[in-house]
């Protein structure tokens, strides 16, 4: 009985730890994203000046990030810097699905946002990303847009990451990016749900009751 109760408390404790994890939060509103960053310094990249062609092909190098295209459908002839849909300055970067685009940062970050243009013009698409720390996150599901639609996409993760790779599920969808914001935000300590505290307390009480009963049997 004691072993079973101990196992129960262990399970409750692990549930407590798991449910307290901050994990990943996506944002579609810039004001909410900025509020979540608090006082964390934000680095802005508007993709105005390509410093050099990277060692990878095709790739571009900017002051705060390298941008690379991975795939064989469009990367060779539809990837680069464009004045078509900038939201800050005169230029942005672009690619097309089913290929992917990766932003690799000069230093680790926990917060990322970017303006996205032209998404979903080929049909309802799921728009997701993979972070270098292993996080997989979906920003939009079944999204359809017009050629000059502009969206805000943001993510804050509790683990540092050094790159983010975007994917779309509809082929041949040309997508444009501009005004990238990155930050090493201080993640607030998570606040467990009340139900988590209740499970932990229940487990501890049961373990205590078991120990008390065992002590009484020894005394008799």
Secondary structure as UniProt FT lines:
FT   HELIX           2..19
FT   STRAND          24..27
FT   HELIX           30..37
FT   TURN            38..39
FT   STRAND          42..45
FT   STRAND          59..61
FT   STRAND          65..70
FT   TURN            75..77
FT   STRAND          80..82
FT   STRAND          92..96
FT   TURN            97..98
FT   STRAND          100..117
FT   TURN            119..122
FT   STRAND          125..131
FT   TURN            132..133
FT   STRAND          136..143
FT   TURN            147..148
FT   STRAND          150..168
FT   TURN            171..172
FT   STRAND          174..183
FT   HELIX           194..219
//
